[in-house]
Amino acid sequence: MARRRYLVAYDIRDDRRLRSIATCMEGYGTRIQYSVFVCDLSGQEAVHMRGDIEDRMKPAEDSVMVIDLGRAGDATRFLFPGHHQRLPSSGAVII
């Protein structure tokens, strides 16, 4: 099954929910900024990630953005004009 690369960014209003979502996301991808992750996922893994996020967030207060960047391993869609974390080369990191 082909993996796709997703960029996930979030703005969570409550510290407890923020920590919960951050811990959840560490199981799906690599943190590249404080509230931004890159995740290489199969279709089924992406559905599970979305469900896990929705279970932890409060839709009336929190905001999560998931962007499909195309096939996993394609780093050409990123431009970093300053210091940055290294992007994952590819593969799953689901724990």
N, C-alpha and C positions, 0 to 999 in steps of 0.2 A: 504494500500500500504506500502510495506517495505521500511524503510529508510536505506540509506547507509551513512557511514562516509567518508568525503573527507578532505584531507589535501590540503590547498591552500597556495602557497608561491609565492611572486612576487618581481620583481626588475623593478621599474618604473623610467625612466630617467628624467622625468619632474615633478617638485613639484606639479603643478596643477593637473596633471593626477594622481599622487600618492595619493593626498588627495581625489580625486574623487573615485578612486578604493578602498581606505581604508574605506571611508564612505559607499560605496556600499557593501563591504564585511561585515561590521558591521550588516547589515540587513540579512545576510545569516548565520553567524556563530559567533564563539567565538575566539577572538584574543588570541593566546598563545605566540607569540613573535611579534616583531615590524611589520614585513610583512608576518606573518604566521597565518592562521586561520584554525580552525577545524569546519566543517559544517556537520550537520546531515540532509540530504535532501532526498526527494522523487526523482524519476527519472525526473519528470516534473520540480521540483524546481532546480535540477542540470542543466537542459537545460536553464532555465531562468537565473541562475547565470552566466553560460558561456556567454550567449548573452549580459548580462549587463556588464561583464568584457570586452568583445570584443568591445562593443560600446565605452568604455572609454579609451582603450589602443591604442598605436601606434605600430602595429606589427613589423615595421622595427627597433624600438628602445627598446621596452619593452619586458619583459619576464614574463610569468605567468605559474606556474606549478600546475596542479590539479591531486591529487593522490587518487584513490579509495582505502580506507582502509578496506572495507568490511562492515558488518552490523553495524548499529549505536549502540552506547553504549559499544562497545568492546574496552576497554582501554588497553588490554594486548599487543597491537601492539606498545605502546609507552614506551620508557625508558628515564628517566630524571636523569642524573647523578648529577645535581645541582639544584639550586632553579628554580622553574617553576610555571607557572600559572596553576590553576586547570582546568582539562578537563571538558567539559560539560557532564552531566550524560546521557542525551539523549533528544530528542524532538526538535521541530522546534523553531527557533528564528526569523522567517521572520516577518518583520514589515510591 
